[in-house]
């Protein structure tokens, strides 16, 4: 697994971490050729489905704790 620092986006991570003192974990489903935020931004369907399964496993794991 590769962990990358959060960049860009419009989610309220700062409020959760600094104000509410809660940890934040984010995950993405992009790929290098996806041209994020460009006019020709795209996502591969196979990666979208893998990402959905990955996120569901994370949510399930949180439910087990």
C-alpha positions, 0 to 999 in steps of 0.5 A: 500500500502506498500512503500519500499526503493529502493534497487539494480537495474540498473535504473538511479535514482541517476541522475534523483534525484541529477542531474536533481532534479526530483522526482522518483517513482518506482514500482515492481511486484515481490513477496517473493517467486520470488527469485529475481536475483537468477538462479530460479528467477520467477514471477507469471502471475497473479501478472505480470498482476496486476502489468501491470494494476497498472503501467498503472494507475500510468501513467494515473494519471500522464497524468491527472495532 
